[in-house]
Amino acid sequence: MVIRDLQTIIESNVCKGKAIVLIGARQVGKTTLIHQVSDSLKLSTLSLNCDEPETRELLTNTNTVKLKQLIGSHKLLLIDEAQRVKNIGLTLKIIIDTIKDVQLLVTGSSSFELANEINEPLTGRKFEYNLFPFSTNELVKNSNFLEEKQSLEQRLIYGSYPDIINRPADAAESLYNIVGSYLYKDILAYNDVRKPAQLEKLVQALALQIGSEVSYSELGQIIQADNQTVERYIDLLEQSFVIFRLSAFSGNIRNEIKKGRKVYFYDNGVRNAVIQNFSPLKLRQDVGALWENYFISERKKWNHYNRTFSRCFFWRSFQQQEIDLIEQENGELRAYELKWNVKKMATVPKTFTNNYNLKANFTVTPHNYFDFLTNE
């Protein structure tokens, strides 16, 4: 059993009078994690799965008396897939405000649905965390540095969803199942998505453009939609933890790009399943893009689990000078250049260093990437 980095963080916030909300894509291990927490805490636990109609009915339009009867003497209440319950935020608020000795641990796989339901009722009443596919740090702790380094090609091609790690022989089939059964499920349930084929074509176009700046107008031409529709679909994909965006870093340099954006996938395996390409690295033309997507998504996990609250950007000038990843934390900047070829060292453009105070810069290769993705 892989121990998740969030487990210690969640357990440290138990019994502080707030709900703990865990959000992430389907199949990343949210249910497993909350049960691991329950087993560790050894508290009397009531577990409710909101995929079940009877559970949704119990938690919808309820009141204090009914909730106290439901919870009884339990000290830990697990509510799984909470976004399936209408007005779940008000229900959680009643529990927090009136049943003081119960710890709420809530999961949801759709941030746009769950956030709309809980943000206002639970203002000041929740700790909220995102759970991603396994991180490099989690996998290293579960095995060792050598074993994980030997698995790098596997990670670049098949990603790190729990089912992929646990059943590597069936990785391709599992990923096609994740993409076919779960990837669009929450988005298509959203009533503003009327053209599933259009959305699917957009995801494929984004998968072919990782590491490159994307243009909403060009994407709109590909899927035959206007810019507003493209942006709305990308918003929904981001809130469903399929993709995330990096904006261009800009300040006071006249010739730098100020409004660009790049799109990355949270998981390499999902990206490769979307384009139906699980070829080995030696046969691929997109190794550099896979390496960039892998490191930036893994760094995003590391920052979230370590609570650094860094903001991430890319930088590019109109003269095609560029920096793959910039992290801004407490006003300080760190630059990362990502090179699959370990013999290629990168330098930060003088246009950038002459205009910004850079705390540190790194060239990240398959030789040293553990230095930035693990806590060991």
C-alpha positions as CSV (number, residue, x, y, z in Angstrom):
1,M,0.0,0.0,0.0
2,V,1.5,3.3,-1.1
3,I,1.3,5.9,1.7
4,R,0.1,9.2,0.4
5,D,1.8,12.4,1.2
6,L,-1.5,14.0,2.2
7,Q,-2.2,11.4,4.9
8,T,-0.1,13.1,7.5
9,I,-1.4,16.5,6.6
10,I,-5.0,15.4,6.9
11,E,-4.4,13.6,10.2
12,S,-2.8,16.7,11.6
13,N,-6.0,18.7,11.0
14,V,-8.4,16.2,12.6
15,C,-10.5,17.5,15.5
16,K,-10.0,21.2,14.8
17,G,-13.7,21.9,14.3
18,K,-13.5,21.9,10.5
19,A,-14.5,19.6,7.7
20,I,-11.6,18.1,5.7
21,V,-12.4,18.1,1.9
22,L,-10.4,16.0,-0.5
23,I,-10.9,16.7,-4.2
24,G,-9.4,14.9,-7.2
25,A,-10.0,13.1,-10.4
26,R,-11.8,9.7,-10.4
27,Q,-9.6,6.7,-9.7
28,V,-6.7,8.7,-8.1
29,G,-7.3,7.0,-4.7
30,K,-9.5,9.4,-2.7
31,T,-11.6,6.6,-1.2
32,T,-8.5,4.5,-0.3
33,L,-6.9,7.5,1.3
34,I,-9.8,8.4,3.6
35,H,-10.1,4.8,4.7
36,Q,-6.4,4.8,5.4
37,V,-6.9,7.8,7.5
38,S,-9.8,6.2,9.3
39,D,-7.8,3.0,10.0
40,S,-4.9,5.2,11.4
41,L,-7.1,7.3,13.6
42,K,-8.9,4.3,15.0
43,L,-12.1,6.3,15.6
44,S,-15.6,4.9,15.4
45,T,-16.4,5.6,11.7
46,L,-19.6,5.9,9.6
47,S,-18.8,5.7,5.9
48,L,-21.4,7.0,3.3
49,N,-21.0,6.5,-0.5
50,C,-23.0,9.2,-2.3
51,D,-23.0,7.1,-5.5
52,E,-25.8,5.2,-3.8
53,P,-29.3,6.7,-4.2
54,E,-30.4,5.9,-0.7
55,T,-27.4,7.8,0.7
56,R,-28.1,10.8,-1.4
57,E,-31.6,10.9,-0.2
58,L,-30.5,10.7,3.5
59,L,-28.2,13.7,3.0
60,T,-30.5,15.9,0.9
61,N,-32.8,18.4,2.5
62,T,-32.2,17.0,5.9
63,N,-32.1,18.6,9.4
64,T,-30.2,18.4,12.7
65,V,-32.5,15.7,14.3
66,K,-32.2,13.4,11.3
67,L,-28.5,13.9,11.0
68,K,-27.9,13.1,14.7
69,Q,-29.9,9.9,14.3
70,L,-27.9,8.9,11.2
71,I,-24.5,9.6,12.8
72,G,-25.3,8.2,16.2
73,S,-22.2,7.7,18.4
74,H,-19.7,7.7,15.5
75,K,-16.8,10.1,15.8
76,L,-15.6,10.1,12.2
77,L,-18.0,10.6,9.2
78,L,-16.7,9.7,5.7
79,I,-18.8,11.1,2.8
80,D,-17.5,9.8,-0.5
81,E,-18.4,11.5,-3.9
82,A,-20.2,14.4,-2.1
83,Q,-20.8,16.4,-5.2
84,R,-23.6,13.9,-6.1
85,V,-25.7,15.3,-3.2
86,K,-27.8,18.5,-3.9
87,N,-27.2,21.2,-1.3
88,I,-24.5,19.1,0.3
89,G,-22.8,22.3,1.6
90,L,-25.7,23.1,3.8
91,T,-25.8,19.6,5.1
92,L,-22.1,19.7,6.0
93,K,-22.6,23.1,7.6
94,I,-25.4,21.7,9.9
95,I,-23.1,18.8,11.0
96,I,-20.1,21.1,11.7
97,D,-22.2,23.7,13.6
98,T,-24.5,21.3,15.6
99,I,-22.6,18.0,16.0
100,K,-19.4,19.2,17.4
101,D,-17.7,15.9,18.3
102,V,-17.8,14.5,14.8
103,Q,-15.0,14.9,12.3
104,L,-16.1,15.2,8.7
105,L,-13.9,13.8,5.9
106,V,-15.4,14.5,2.5
107,T,-14.3,13.6,-1.0
108,G,-15.4,14.8,-4.4
109,S,-14.3,14.2,-8.0
110,S,-15.7,17.3,-9.6
111,S,-14.4,20.6,-8.3
112,F,-16.8,22.8,-10.2
113,E,-19.8,21.0,-8.8
114,L,-18.5,20.5,-5.3
115,A,-17.0,24.0,-5.0
116,N,-20.3,25.6,-6.0
117,E,-22.1,23.6,-3.3
118,I,-19.7,24.0,-0.4
119,N,-17.7,27.2,-0.8
120,E,-20.2,29.6,0.7
121,P,-21.8,27.4,3.4
122,L,-18.3,26.1,4.5
123,T,-16.5,29.5,4.5
124,G,-14.0,29.2,7.4
125,R,-15.2,25.7,8.2
126,K,-13.0,23.5,6.0
127,F,-9.5,22.4,5.1
128,E,-9.4,21.6,1.4
129,Y,-6.8,19.5,-0.4
130,N,-6.3,18.1,-3.9
131,L,-5.2,14.5,-4.5
132,F,-3.4,13.6,-7.7
133,P,-2.2,10.3,-9.2
134,F,0.8,9.0,-7.3
135,S,3.7,11.5,-7.0
136,T,7.3,10.7,-7.5
137,N,8.0,11.3,-3.8
138,E,5.3,8.8,-2.8
139,L,6.6,6.1,-5.2
140,V,10.2,6.5,-4.1
141,K,9.1,6.1,-0.4
142,N,7.2,3.0,-1.4
143,S,10.2,1.4,-3.2
144,N,13.6,3.1,-3.6
145,F,15.4,5.6,-5.7
146,L,17.0,3.0,-8.0
147,E,13.7,1.2,-8.7
148,E,11.8,4.4,-9.4
149,K,14.5,5.7,-11.7
150,Q,14.4,2.5,-13.7
151,S,10.7,3.1,-14.1
152,L,11.0,6.6,-15.6
153,E,10.2,5.5,-19.1
154,Q,7.1,3.7,-17.8
155,R,6.0,6.9,-16.0
156,L,6.5,9.0,-19.1
157,I,4.4,6.7,-21.2
158,Y,1.8,5.2,-18.8
159,G,1.7,7.8,-16.0
160,S,1.1,7.1,-12.3
161,Y,-2.6,6.4,-11.6
162,P,-2.8,3.8,-8.8
163,D,-4.3,1.2,-11.0
164,I,-1.4,1.6,-13.5
165,I,1.2,1.3,-10.7
166,N,-0.6,-1.8,-9.2
167,R,-1.2,-3.6,-12.5
168,P,1.5,-2.5,-14.9
169,A,0.9,-5.4,-17.3
170,D,-2.6,-4.1,-18.0
171,A,-1.5,-0.4,-18.1
172,A,-2.8,0.4,-21.6
173,E,-6.2,-1.3,-21.1
174,S,-6.6,0.4,-17.7
175,L,-5.8,3.9,-19.2
176,Y,-8.3,3.4,-22.0
177,N,-10.9,2.5,-19.4
178,I,-10.1,5.6,-17.3
179,V,-10.3,7.8,-20.4
180,G,-13.4,6.1,-21.8
181,S,-15.4,5.7,-18.5
182,Y,-14.2,8.5,-16.3
183,L,-12.4,11.3,-18.0
184,Y,-15.4,13.1,-19.3
185,K,-18.0,11.8,-16.9
186,D,-18.2,14.8,-14.6
187,I,-17.9,17.3,-17.5
188,L,-20.7,15.7,-19.6
189,A,-23.0,15.7,-16.5
190,Y,-22.6,19.5,-16.5
191,N,-25.6,20.8,-18.4
192,D,-23.7,23.4,-20.4
193,V,-21.8,20.7,-22.4
194,R,-24.0,19.8,-25.3
195,K,-21.5,18.5,-27.8
196,P,-19.4,15.6,-26.4
197,A,-17.7,15.0,-29.7
198,Q,-16.5,18.6,-29.8
199,L,-15.1,18.3,-26.3
200,E,-13.3,15.0,-27.2
201,K,-11.7,16.7,-30.2
202,L,-10.5,19.6,-28.0
203,V,-8.8,17.2,-25.6
204,Q,-7.1,15.5,-28.5
205,A,-5.9,18.8,-29.8
206,L,-4.6,19.8,-26.4
207,A,-2.8,16.5,-26.0
208,L,-0.9,17.2,-29.3
209,Q,0.2,20.6,-28.1
210,I,1.7,20.0,-24.6
211,G,4.7,22.2,-24.1
212,S,3.5,24.7,-26.8
213,E,1.5,27.8,-26.4
214,V,-2.1,27.3,-27.3
215,S,-4.4,29.7,-29.1
216,Y,-8.1,29.6,-28.3
217,S,-8.9,30.8,-31.8
218,E,-6.9,28.1,-33.4
219,L,-8.4,25.5,-31.2
220,G,-11.8,26.9,-32.0
221,Q,-11.1,26.4,-35.7
222,I,-10.2,22.8,-35.0
223,I,-13.3,21.9,-33.1
224,Q,-15.6,24.5,-34.9
225,A,-16.4,26.5,-31.9
226,D,-16.0,30.1,-30.8
227,N,-13.3,31.3,-28.4
228,Q,-15.7,31.5,-25.4
229,T,-16.8,27.9,-25.9
230,V,-13.1,26.7,-26.1
231,E,-12.3,28.6,-22.9
232,R,-15.3,27.3,-21.1
233,Y,-14.4,23.7,-22.0
234,I,-10.8,24.2,-20.9
235,D,-12.1,25.6,-17.6
236,L,-14.2,22.5,-17.1
237,L,-11.3,20.2,-18.0
238,E,-9.1,22.0,-15.5
239,Q,-11.7,21.7,-12.8
240,S,-12.1,18.0,-13.5
241,F,-8.3,17.5,-13.0
242,V,-7.7,16.5,-16.6
243,I,-5.4,19.4,-17.5
244,F,-4.0,22.5,-16.0
245,R,-2.7,25.8,-17.5
246,L,0.5,27.8,-17.1
247,S,0.3,31.5,-17.9
248,A,3.1,33.6,-19.2
249,F,5.2,35.4,-16.6
250,S,5.5,39.1,-17.4
251,G,6.6,42.3,-15.7
252,N,8.4,45.2,-17.2
253,I,10.1,43.8,-20.3
254,R,8.7,45.3,-23.4
255,N,9.4,42.4,-25.8
256,E,8.2,39.5,-23.6
257,I,4.9,37.6,-24.2
258,K,2.4,38.7,-21.6
259,K,-0.9,36.9,-22.4
260,G,0.3,33.4,-23.6
261,R,-0.8,30.1,-22.0
262,K,0.3,26.5,-22.1
263,V,-1.7,23.5,-21.2
264,Y,-0.4,20.3,-19.5
265,F,-2.0,17.1,-18.5
266,Y,-2.0,16.0,-14.9
267,D,-1.0,12.5,-16.0
268,N,1.2,11.4,-18.9
269,G,-0.7,8.2,-19.3
270,V,-4.0,9.9,-19.7
271,R,-2.4,12.2,-22.3
272,N,-1.0,9.2,-24.3
273,A,-4.3,7.3,-24.1
274,V,-6.1,10.3,-25.6
275,I,-3.9,10.2,-28.6
276,Q,-3.7,6.4,-28.5
277,N,0.1,6.2,-28.5
278,F,1.9,4.0,-26.0
279,S,5.0,3.5,-28.2
280,P,8.4,3.2,-26.4
281,L,10.4,6.3,-26.2
282,K,12.9,5.2,-28.8
283,L,10.1,5.3,-31.4
284,R,8.6,8.6,-30.4
285,Q,9.0,12.2,-31.7
286,D,7.5,13.8,-28.6
287,V,9.9,12.7,-25.9
288,G,10.8,16.3,-25.0
289,A,7.2,17.2,-24.6
290,L,6.5,14.1,-22.5
291,W,9.5,14.9,-20.2
292,E,8.3,18.5,-19.9
293,N,4.7,17.4,-19.1
294,Y,6.0,14.9,-16.6
295,F,8.3,17.2,-14.6
296,I,5.9,20.1,-14.5
297,S,3.0,18.0,-13.3
298,E,5.1,16.3,-10.7
299,R,6.5,19.6,-9.5
300,K,2.8,20.8,-9.2
301,K,2.1,17.8,-6.9
302,W,5.3,18.4,-4.9
303,N,4.4,22.1,-4.3
304,H,0.8,21.2,-3.3
305,Y,1.7,18.4,-0.9
306,N,4.5,20.5,0.7
307,R,2.2,23.5,1.0
308,T,4.7,25.9,-0.7
309,F,1.8,27.9,-2.3
310,S,4.1,28.7,-5.3
311,R,2.7,30.2,-8.4
312,C,3.9,28.6,-11.7
313,F,4.5,30.3,-15.1
314,F,6.5,29.9,-18.3
315,W,8.4,32.8,-19.9
316,R,9.1,33.7,-23.5
317,S,10.2,36.7,-25.4
318,F,9.2,37.6,-29.0
319,Q,12.8,36.7,-29.9
320,Q,12.0,33.1,-28.9
321,Q,14.1,33.2,-25.7
322,E,12.3,31.0,-23.2
323,I,12.2,29.4,-19.7
324,D,10.2,26.2,-19.3
325,L,9.0,26.8,-15.7
326,I,9.2,29.7,-13.3
327,E,8.1,29.4,-9.7
328,Q,7.2,32.5,-7.7
329,E,7.1,32.1,-3.9
330,N,7.1,35.0,-1.5
331,G,8.3,37.3,-4.2
332,E,11.3,35.1,-5.1
333,L,11.7,33.5,-8.5
334,R,13.2,30.1,-9.4
335,A,13.7,29.1,-13.1
336,Y,13.8,25.5,-14.4
337,E,15.0,24.5,-17.9
338,L,14.0,20.9,-18.7
339,K,16.3,18.8,-20.9
340,W,15.8,15.1,-21.7
341,N,19.3,15.0,-23.2
342,V,21.5,15.0,-20.1
343,K,24.4,16.5,-22.1
344,K,22.5,19.7,-22.9
345,M,22.9,22.3,-20.3
346,A,20.7,25.5,-20.4
347,T,21.4,29.1,-19.4
348,V,18.8,31.6,-18.4
349,P,18.5,34.3,-21.0
350,K,20.2,37.5,-20.1
351,T,17.1,39.4,-21.1
352,F,15.4,37.8,-18.1
353,T,18.2,38.0,-15.6
354,N,18.9,41.6,-16.4
355,N,15.3,42.6,-15.6
356,Y,14.3,40.2,-12.8
357,N,15.9,39.2,-9.5
358,L,16.3,35.4,-9.9
359,K,16.9,33.5,-6.7
360,A,18.0,30.2,-8.4
361,N,18.0,28.5,-11.7
362,F,18.3,24.8,-12.6
363,T,18.7,22.5,-15.6
364,V,16.6,19.4,-14.9
365,T,17.5,16.2,-16.6
366,P,16.8,12.5,-16.0
367,H,20.0,12.5,-13.9
368,N,18.9,15.0,-11.3
369,Y,15.1,15.3,-11.3
370,F,14.8,13.5,-8.0
371,D,16.4,16.6,-6.4
372,F,13.3,18.6,-7.2
373,L,10.5,15.9,-6.7
374,T,11.4,14.1,-3.5
375,N,11.8,15.0,0.2
376,E,14.5,12.4,0.8
